[in-house]
Amino acid sequence: MAKGIKDKVAIIGMGCSKFGERWDQDTEDLIVEAFTECIADAGIDTGQIDAAWLATAKDELHSGKGGLPLSFALRLPNIAVTRVENFCASGSEALRGAAYAVASGACDIALALGVEKLKDTGYGGLPEASRGVLNSMWWANYSAPGAFAQLASAYRAKHGIDADELKRAMAHVSVKSHQNGSRNPKAHLRNIITEDTVLNAPMIAEPLGVFDCCGVSDGAACAIVTTPEIARALGKNDPVTIKALQISVSNGLESGFNTWDGSYFHTARIASKRAYEEAGVTNPRQEISLAEVHDCFSITELVTMEDLFLSEEGQSWRDYLDGFYDSDGGLPCQIDGGLKCFGHPIGASGLRMVYEMYLQLQERAGPRQVSNPTLGLTHNLGGAPHQNVCSVAIIGR
């Protein structure tokens, strides 16, 4: 019976570009920037990579639909390169492909790289989707802020939370992330903000104001993975290993039936349960050292902490106001600034989250370093509250 890939795959190198409005760089430049750091960190040659996975969701104008852009940009030695896309969880999907290839024995060393060049599209948010079978169902009158504002309304109504109290907790989510991001030279936005700034900002979709929403940016991130045995042979004596990597995809329950009340992410609860089982985690609030979650909106992060069973249901807003998820709290969240400060170049985000956990576990995170972390969790969500893809990964020493 399958038991997962716990400790079967080691991460021996990671890299991350500077995220932001990279007008002077194209997709290939971002790929090379992230890979250069990654390959140097791994201490191997490009010729030792057996296969690669490229994640990009909206960047087809620059990157095309296949794996050629990655192979061309890095002059890979005619190895297999697979292009993957799974909404905003595309970067996590690339890591899953590379990790599974190593765990299965198909590859000794594999590369996962995610990239997105969104600023050049000229569109203020994510590029609009063309029509199709799925898009016809929900894109016609859809906006991301509108959909996630409904999540906030449903969560508040279900748990009987005062509207002003919830807004204060959401404001703290953003203030905390900006404080963390100010210490990260690779973040897009590094400005420190106050609760009053968030609460008095222009409204986008009630109750989400400007500072409740993550931005759009360009960026790339990547990982090189192998077996723990090969990692040690390469001199990585105490390698960071993947403890769990789970993905759950909506099947229509949320939008097709009345059993879902709109106040939580069904897939996140499933993926996190599976990840904890794979990793052998029985008390996540106590065992997880720090987390990077998909904070496309402040309410998304707040609700997600309950879906990851890190906060009691209906109580995460209190945990935020109490500082539990601050950098000096019980379980630091978005210690690098999160999507809120990095923006969301779709193909790169999932790997960018893992990059931060990787640095933290090796105590290489500089001024934002958390004391003695043992397990890092990443949560990467794609789609909308009513139909989505959710990836949960856990890595550790």
Sequence and secondary structure as in RCSB ss.txt:
>XXXX:A:sequence
MAKGIKDKVAIIGMGCSKFGERWDQDTEDLIVEAFTECIADAGIDTGQIDAAWLATAKDELHSGKGGLPLSFALR
LPNIAVTRVENFCASGSEALRGAAYAVASGACDIALALGVEKLKDTGYGGLPEASRGVLNSMWWANYSAPGAFAQ
LASAYRAKHGIDADELKRAMAHVSVKSHQNGSRNPKAHLRNIITEDTVLNAPMIAEPLGVFDCCGVSDGAACAIV
TTPEIARALGKNDPVTIKALQISVSNGLESGFNTWDGSYFHTARIASKRAYEEAGVTNPRQEISLAEVHDCFSIT
ELVTMEDLFLSEEGQSWRDYLDGFYDSDGGLPCQIDGGLKCFGHPIGASGLRMVYEMYLQLQERAGPRQVSNPTL
GLTHNLGGAPHQNVCSVAIIGR
>XXXX:A:secstr
     TTT EEEEEEE   B  TT  HHHHHHHHHHHHHHHHT  GGG  EEEEE SS HHHH SSSHHHHHHHT
  S EEEEE  GGGHHHHHHHHHHHHHHHTS SEEEEEEEEE GGG  SSS      HHHHHHTTT  HHHHHHH
HHHHHHHHHT  HHHHHHHHHHHHHHHHHHHTT TT S      HHHHHTS EEETTEEGGGB    EEEEEEEE
E HHHHHHTT SS EEEEEEEEEE  SHHHHSSS  SSS HHHHHHHHHHHHHHT S HHHH  EEE   SBHHH
HHHHHHHTTSS TT HHHHHHTTTTSTTSSS BSTT HHHHH   HHHHHHHHHHHHHHHHTT  GGG  SS  E
EEEEEEEEETTEEEEEEEEEE 
